[in-house]
């Protein structure tokens, strides 16, 4: 099914002047001077932490030198209208704003395809990627959304995502996710030089029931002694990582603490869904 793409003006939803078969393809048509957020629905019209997404979108605009104040009731109503009209059921949607769009927003939706359950039961392989620095890592910007596609296309077969590396070999974040490692009975994750994630907010809330969190990045040199690792994003939740570069973590299966975290995370999601 193709994307449904609309411009949201102060008065109406308008058909976009372009079409695309996926949100990935649609990103190529969007302005490179903007900010965005992306997430998915549950039970067709329920969402998770949408206000947190919109807070971060406004903050990303501020960090990019752009004035943005979203009309949240109107935005929610427009998304609901599009979702019901599409007939897609659960959707993945993106909201984009940019100075070059003037007062318009771009709303793009596609059918939501959850990851295969085997991803969660078996875990994934990731690799470290150098030379993929983001110029404004604390803001969710459309230029990075477009630029990172070249790195994603270059990933070897069987690799789920790449991990961005800092100047001192610290592991910062995934290409479109936050990264966490379990080291010395602590959850370690970068505290600066990254985009703060919405799923990350949930991890920070539920993690103390399993392990303490230390907001300090591990380094490439730490990889051989990591007991477990995982990544998070709003549309994927907690995804266990079982191999980084050529190092297998633990026994090569998702670890006990990562599985426990995912159970707490899923329970939190179930009790915090809200209607658009």
C-alpha positions in Angstrom: 0.0 0.0 0.0 1.3 3.5 -0.8 1.8 6.2 1.8 -1.0 8.7 2.5 0.7 12.1 2.5 -1.1 15.3 3.3 -0.2 18.9 4.0 -1.9 20.2 7.2 -2.7 24.0 6.9 -4.5 26.2 9.4 -7.7 25.4 7.5 -7.6 22.0 6.0 -5.8 18.8 5.0 -4.5 19.1 1.4 -3.1 16.4 -0.9 0.7 16.5 -1.3 2.2 17.3 -4.6 4.2 14.0 -4.6 3.6 10.4 -3.8 5.6 7.6 -2.3 5.4 3.9 -1.5 6.9 4.2 2.0 7.9 6.7 4.6 11.5 6.0 3.6 10.8 7.0 0.0 8.7 10.0 1.1 11.6 11.3 3.2 13.4 12.1 0.0 10.7 14.6 -1.0 10.7 16.4 2.3 12.7 19.6 3.0 16.2 19.2 4.4 15.8 22.2 6.7 13.2 20.7 9.0 12.4 18.7 12.1 10.2 15.7 12.5 8.9 12.9 14.7 7.9 9.4 13.9 6.0 6.7 15.7 3.2 4.2 15.3 -0.4 3.6 16.5 -1.9 0.8 18.5 -5.5 -0.5 18.0 -5.7 1.8 15.0 -6.1 5.2 16.8 -4.2 4.8 20.1 -0.8 6.4 20.6 2.0 6.3 23.2 3.6 9.5 24.6 2.5 11.6 21.7 2.9 14.8 23.7 6.5 13.8 24.5 7.1 13.4 20.7 5.7 16.8 20.1 7.6 18.3 23.0 10.8 16.9 21.4 9.8 18.2 18.0 9.4 21.7 19.3 12.7 21.4 21.2 14.4 20.2 18.0 13.1 23.2 16.2 14.4 25.5 18.9 17.8 23.8 18.7 17.8 24.3 14.9 16.9 28.0 15.1 13.3 27.5 14.0 10.2 28.8 15.7 7.6 26.1 16.1 4.4 25.9 18.2 2.2 23.0 17.3 -1.6 23.2 17.4 -1.9 19.8 19.2 -5.6 19.3 19.2 -5.8 20.1 15.5 -2.8 17.8 14.8 -4.3 14.9 16.7 -7.7 15.4 14.9 -6.0 15.5 11.5 -4.0 12.3 12.2 -7.1 10.5 13.3 -9.0 11.6 10.2 -6.2 10.3 7.9 -5.8 7.0 9.8 -9.6 6.3 9.7 -9.8 7.3 6.0 -6.8 5.1 5.0 -8.2 1.8 6.1 -4.7 0.7 7.0 -5.4 -0.3 10.6 -2.3 0.4 12.7 -0.1 2.9 11.0 3.4 4.3 11.3 3.3 8.1 10.9 5.7 11.0 10.5 5.0 14.7 11.3 7.4 17.1 9.6 7.8 20.9 9.9 10.3 23.2 8.2 10.8 26.9 7.6 10.4 26.3 3.8 7.0 24.9 4.5 5.8 28.1 6.0 2.8 27.4 8.2 2.2 23.9 6.8 3.0 20.5 8.3 3.6 17.3 6.3 1.7 14.3 7.7 2.7 10.9 6.2 1.3 7.5 7.2 1.9 4.0 6.1 0.7 0.6 7.3 2.6 -0.4 10.4 4.5 -3.6 10.1 5.9 -4.8 13.5 9.2 -6.6 13.6 9.1 -10.3 13.4 8.9 -12.0 16.8 12.1 -13.8 16.0 14.0 -10.4 16.2 13.0 -10.3 19.9 13.6 -13.9 20.7 16.9 -14.3 18.9 18.3 -10.8 19.0 20.2 -8.9 16.3 23.7 -8.2 15.0 24.9 -4.6 14.8 28.1 -3.0 13.7 30.0 0.1 14.7 30.1 2.9 12.0 32.7 5.6 12.0 32.4 8.7 9.9 28.7 9.0 10.3 28.6 12.0 12.6 25.5 14.1 13.1 26.1 17.8 13.0 23.2 18.5 15.5 22.7 15.2 17.4 20.4 16.6 20.1 17.8 17.6 17.4 15.7 15.3 15.3 16.3 16.9 11.9 15.3 15.9 8.4 18.8 16.3 7.0 20.0 13.4 9.1 16.8 11.4 8.2 17.9 11.7 4.6 21.7 11.4 5.1 21.5 8.3 7.2 19.9 6.3 4.4 23.3 6.1 2.7 24.7 4.4 5.8 21.7 2.1 6.2 22.0 1.0 2.5 25.7 0.2 3.0 25.1 -2.2 6.0 26.1 -5.8 5.2 23.5 -8.4 4.9 22.3 -9.7 8.3 23.2 -6.5 10.1 20.2 -4.8 11.8 21.7 -1.3 12.3 24.9 0.7 12.7 26.2 2.3 15.9 27.6 5.8 15.8 31.0 6.3 17.4 32.3 9.4 19.1 35.7 11.0 18.9 37.0 8.9 21.8 35.6 5.6 20.5 32.5 5.9 22.7 29.4 4.2 21.4 26.8 6.9 21.1 23.6 5.7 19.5 22.2 3.7 16.6 21.4 5.2 13.2 17.8 5.6 14.3 17.8 4.3 17.9 19.3 4.6 21.4 21.9 2.1 22.4 22.4 0.5 25.9 25.0 -2.0 27.2 25.0 -3.9 30.5 28.4 -3.7 32.1 29.3 -4.5 35.7 25.7 -4.9 36.6 24.8 -1.4 35.3 22.9 -0.3 32.2 25.2 2.1 30.4 24.0 4.6 27.8 25.5 7.8 26.4 24.3 10.8 28.3 25.4 13.5 25.8 26.0 13.9 22.1 22.8 11.9 21.2 19.2 12.4 20.5 17.1 11.7 23.6 14.6 9.0 22.7 11.0 8.7 23.6 11.3 4.9 24.2 14.4 5.8 26.2 12.1 7.8 28.6 10.2 4.5 29.3 13.5 2.6 29.8 14.7 5.1 32.4 11.4 4.7 34.2 11.2 0.9 34.3 14.9 0.0 34.5 15.5 0.5 38.2 13.3 -2.6 38.8 16.1 -4.6 37.0 19.4 -2.6 37.1 20.6 0.9 37.8 21.2 3.2 34.8 24.4 5.1 34.4 24.3 7.8 31.7 27.8 7.3 30.5 28.7 5.6 27.2 30.7 2.4 26.9 33.5 2.3 24.4 34.6 0.0 21.6 37.2 -1.4 23.9 34.4 -2.4 26.3 32.6 -4.6 23.8 34.4 -7.9 24.6 33.3 -7.6 28.3 29.7 -6.5 27.8 27.3 -9.1 29.2 24.2 -7.8 27.3 23.1 -5.0 25.0 20.0 -3.6 23.4 18.6 -0.7 21.3 15.3 1.1 21.6 13.1 3.2 19.3 9.5 4.3 19.6 8.2 1.9 16.8 10.3 -1.1 17.9 10.5 -0.9 21.7 13.5 -2.9 23.1 15.4 -4.9 20.6 18.1 -7.3 22.1 21.6 -7.1 20.6 23.5 -10.3 20.6 26.5 -9.5 18.4 28.5 -6.2 17.9 31.0 -6.3 15.1 32.7 -9.7 15.4 32.0 -10.1 19.2 29.2 -12.3 20.4 27.7 -11.2 23.7 27.1 -13.8 26.4 25.8 -17.0 24.9 24.6 -15.3 21.7 21.0 -15.1 22.9 19.1 -12.2 24.5 20.2 -12.0 28.1 18.0 -12.5 31.2 18.1 -8.8 32.2 17.2 -7.5 28.7 14.3 -9.9 28.6 13.1 -8.7 32.0 13.5 -5.1 30.9 11.4 -5.8 27.8 8.6 -7.3 30.0 8.5 -4.2 32.1 8.6 -2.0 29.1 5.7 -3.9 27.4 3.6 -3.7 30.6 4.2 0.0 30.8 3.1 0.5 27.2 -0.1 -1.5 27.8 -1.2 0.7 30.6 -0.3 4.1 29.1 -1.9 4.0 25.6 -4.3 7.0 24.8 -6.6 7.9 22.0 -5.6 10.5 19.5 
